[in-house]
Amino acid sequence: MTVVGTTKILGIIGNPVSHSLSPRMHNAAIAYLKLDYVYVLFFVEITGFANAVKGLGAIA
């Protein structure tokens, strides 16, 4: 998988998230469908959750 400037980012925000199998499942499906997406984990402490969500608004 190659991530470039046009790659759309999908993911899960939380704490904990390191145990999640979601990236493996979703990225396999994304690769199979040849989509320009990547699924990632966003480790965010509860105290930073509001700011993390607010920051998502800056992503076009």
Secondary structure in CASP SS format (residue, H / E / C, confidence):
PFRMAT SS
TARGET T0000
AUTHOR 0000-0000-0000
METHOD secondary structure of the structure
MODEL  1
M C 1.00
T C 1.00
V C 1.00
V C 1.00
G C 1.00
T C 1.00
T C 1.00
K E 1.00
I E 1.00
L E 1.00
G E 1.00
I E 1.00
I E 1.00
G E 1.00
N C 1.00
P C 1.00
V C 1.00
S C 1.00
H C 1.00
S C 1.00
L C 1.00
S H 1.00
P H 1.00
R H 1.00
M H 1.00
H H 1.00
N H 1.00
A H 1.00
A H 1.00
I H 1.00
A H 1.00
Y H 1.00
L C 1.00
K C 1.00
L C 1.00
D C 1.00
Y E 1.00
V E 1.00
Y E 1.00
V E 1.00
L E 1.00
F E 1.00
F E 1.00
V C 1.00
E C 1.00
I H 1.00
T H 1.00
G H 1.00
F H 1.00
A H 1.00
N H 1.00
A H 1.00
V H 1.00
K H 1.00
G H 1.00
L H 1.00
G C 1.00
A C 1.00
I C 1.00
A C 1.00
END
